[in-house]
Amino acid sequence: MATTRRLLALATFSSILFTGTGCAIAPAPEESWGEIRFGVEADVPPFEYRNAQGELVGLDIELGNALCAELHARCVWVEQPYATNIAALQAGSFDAIMPMTATPARRETVDFTQDLYALQSQLVVPRGVNLLPNPQSLKGERVGVLAGTSREAFAKARWAPEGVTVRSFGLNTELIRSFQAGEIDATLQNTLEISEALLSTPEGVAFTFAGPAIVDEMLGGGVAIATRKTNPDLTAALNEALQRLKDNGKYAAITEPYLGAAPSEPVKMVHTPAAAAGLPFSETVQVGQTLYISGLLGLDANGELVPGGIRAETAQIVETLRGILKANAIGMDRVAKCTVILADLKDFAAMNQVYASAFPADRLPTRTTIGAKLLADARIEVECMASL
């Protein structure tokens, strides 16, 4: 009987041990979000639009579906005009806006994920029209923008007060028709979007970009996913899913057909301290392998103008320049370009005798010489560029 009890106890203990061990090694189920509802305006090729079969397609749709797959969620796409999508998000019509430019003003109202990709905004004009993306050039002109976008906010804040007429459109297709009909003189657009919608079409040959891309905090630097501030868990989950897509190569596979390969990192810039305390500029700025050197005056170690006129000031500038180059492990032979500013152009010959002798005869840098009034009663100022 005692033996039987011992066997039963051993069997019970073994059963408990096996069950406990089984629970310990069983994989925890991955978190599932059930469904994620994205608000989207399906009229913006190549980002989000309906194809000939009526299917919702585009870069943002592919990215959204991939994010949902990473989170074991079902994507639900809710079509919503861009101009009212923040209000609809706050009202609970959907969980996130896909995508939206993350600007400082919008961050006060909604949260944003990490950027999905970069974007640029440029002015588009009829070919042959001499307009530039600044209020001086656009004064009196009519510029079309898409309602509710960061470009609309930028144009109304930066250009409208300077006499530019800003016209807002609910749909980009409406804006483009108005542009082609001559009802507006220019339009501020996302470069990829307008290339797809107009510039790459047969009708688009009559239009072109004007000036460089506009850089302004109101325009942001990229697009992200907007979420309610009351839903930080979703924001964090989307960020984690986006990082996984980048790590496993799926992000590149989705984005490169639309955007091309990701751009290289921006060239690093290195600023040295100001040449003298309180001056609002750096002594040098290194950009890649190029060293930009601020204008040099003939000042001694105490910041006083050296006596002796143009020759003495030029000689002092040469010595200061040599010291800056030496600190960057290069010599005078690496100077590629200098601009010489003379208070009196009659000093040219005397300056040139000292200046020219400072460089190797077979390595003279290019040079521009101009006349202008200088600070501190200086007779000469020299600024240079060198190759590291």
Secondary structure, 3 states (H helix, E strand, C coil): CHHHHHHHHHHHHHHHHHHHHHHHHCCCCCCCCEEEEEEECCEECCCEEECCCCCEECHHHHHHHHHHHHCCEEEEEEECCHHHHHHHHHCCCCCEEEEEECCHHHHCCCEECCCCEECCEEEEEECCCCCCCCHHHHCCCEEEEECCCHHHHHHHHHHHHHCCEEEEECCHHHHHHHHHCCCCCEEEEEHHHHHHHHHCCHHHHHEEEECCCCCCCCCCCEEEEEECCCCHHHHHHHHHHHHHHHHCCHHHHHHHHHHCCCCCCCCCEEECCCCCCCCCCCCEEEECCEEEEEEEECECCCCCECCCHHHHHHHHHHHHHHHHHHHCCCCHHHEEEEEEEECCHHHHHHHHHHHHCCCCCCCCCEEEEEECCCHHHCCEEEEEEEEC
